[in-house]
Amino acid sequence: MAHRIFSMPFSSVYPHYVAKMEKKGRTVAELDHAIAWLTGFDETALKAHLDAGTSFEAFFEDATLNPHASLITGVVCGVRVEEIEDPLMQKIRYLDKLVDELARGKAMEKVLRA
C-alpha cells in the first residue's frame, strides 16, 4: 500500500521544515546542508525539485542517498527509523529525523554522522 506522503510534493512539506528550523533558531542554510548530505542534491538541484513540485517518491528516486544514512537511528512519529521496512518511507523518516535533530539544537557534525 502506497502512503499518501509518497505522492505529496516535497515542496509542500519543505516550508514546514523551514518554519521548524527558524522557530528553533536554526537557519535554512543548515536545513539545506542536511538535505544535501542525505540526498546528494546541491542548492541548484534542491531548488529545481522545489520549483517542479516533485513528489517525495520522485525526489528520493532522483537522490543519491548518503552511504552513512543507515547510521540515522531513533524514533520519529513513534516509529524507530531503523526498523521501517518500506525503503521510501525510511528515507522520508531519515529526513524527518535530521530535521528533528537540528531543531533540538544538535551539532551539525553529529546530525551528519561525521
C-alpha positions as CSV (number, residue, x, y, z in Angstrom):
1,M,0.0,0.0,0.0
2,A,1.4,3.3,-1.0
3,H,1.3,6.0,1.7
4,R,-0.3,9.4,0.8
5,I,3.0,11.2,1.5
6,F,4.8,9.4,-1.3
7,S,2.8,11.4,-3.9
8,M,2.8,14.6,-1.9
9,P,5.0,17.3,-3.4
10,F,8.3,17.7,-1.4
11,S,7.7,21.5,-1.8
12,S,4.5,21.3,0.2
13,V,6.4,20.0,3.3
14,Y,9.7,22.0,2.9
15,P,8.1,25.2,4.3
16,H,7.2,23.3,7.4
17,Y,10.8,22.2,7.8
18,V,11.9,25.8,7.3
19,A,9.4,27.1,9.9
20,K,10.6,24.5,12.4
21,M,14.2,25.5,11.8
22,E,13.6,29.2,12.2
23,K,11.4,28.7,15.3
24,K,14.3,26.8,16.9
25,G,16.9,29.4,15.9
26,R,18.5,27.3,13.1
27,T,18.9,28.5,9.5
28,V,17.5,27.5,6.1
29,A,21.2,27.0,5.1
30,E,21.6,24.4,7.9
31,L,18.4,22.6,6.7
32,D,19.6,22.7,3.1
33,H,23.0,21.4,4.2
34,A,21.4,18.4,6.0
35,I,19.2,17.7,2.9
36,A,22.2,17.9,0.7
37,W,24.1,15.5,2.9
38,L,21.2,13.0,2.8
39,T,20.3,13.2,-0.8
40,G,23.4,14.4,-2.7
41,F,21.4,17.4,-4.1
42,D,23.3,20.7,-4.3
43,E,21.5,24.0,-4.0
44,T,20.5,24.1,-7.7
45,A,19.1,20.6,-7.7
46,L,17.2,21.2,-4.5
47,K,15.7,24.4,-5.9
48,A,14.7,22.6,-9.1
49,H,12.9,19.9,-7.2
50,L,11.1,22.6,-5.1
51,D,10.2,24.6,-8.2
52,A,9.0,21.5,-10.1
53,G,6.7,20.3,-7.2
54,T,8.5,16.9,-7.3
55,S,6.7,14.2,-5.2
56,F,8.6,12.6,-2.3
57,E,8.8,9.4,-4.3
58,A,10.4,11.2,-7.3
59,F,12.6,13.3,-5.0
60,F,14.1,10.3,-3.4
61,E,14.3,8.3,-6.7
62,D,16.5,11.1,-8.0
63,A,18.6,11.3,-4.8
64,T,21.9,9.5,-4.2
65,L,21.4,8.5,-0.6
66,N,24.4,9.2,1.7
67,P,26.2,5.9,2.4
68,H,26.1,6.8,6.1
69,A,22.3,7.3,6.1
70,S,21.9,4.0,7.8
71,L,23.6,5.5,10.9
72,I,20.4,7.6,11.4
73,T,18.6,5.9,14.2
74,G,15.9,6.8,16.7
75,V,12.2,7.4,16.9
76,V,10.2,9.6,14.6
77,C,6.4,9.7,14.9
78,G,6.6,6.8,17.4
79,V,8.4,4.5,15.0
80,R,12.1,3.5,15.0
81,V,13.6,4.7,11.7
82,E,16.0,1.7,11.5
83,E,13.0,-0.7,11.7
84,I,10.9,0.8,8.9
85,E,10.6,-1.8,6.2
86,D,9.4,0.4,3.2
87,P,12.6,1.9,1.7
88,L,10.9,5.1,0.6
89,M,9.2,5.7,4.0
90,Q,12.5,5.0,5.7
91,K,14.2,7.7,3.6
92,I,11.4,10.2,4.3
93,R,11.8,9.4,8.1
94,Y,15.6,9.8,7.8
95,L,15.0,13.3,6.6
96,D,12.4,13.9,9.4
97,K,14.9,12.7,11.9
98,L,17.7,15.1,10.6
99,V,15.2,18.0,10.8
100,D,14.2,17.0,14.4
101,E,17.8,16.7,15.5
102,L,18.7,20.2,14.0
103,A,15.6,21.7,15.7
104,R,16.7,20.2,19.0
105,G,20.0,22.0,18.7
106,K,22.2,19.0,18.0
107,A,25.6,20.0,16.5
108,M,25.7,19.7,12.7
109,E,28.7,17.2,12.8
110,K,26.5,14.9,14.9
111,V,23.4,15.4,12.8
112,L,25.5,14.5,9.7
113,R,27.0,11.5,11.4
114,A,30.6,12.8,10.9
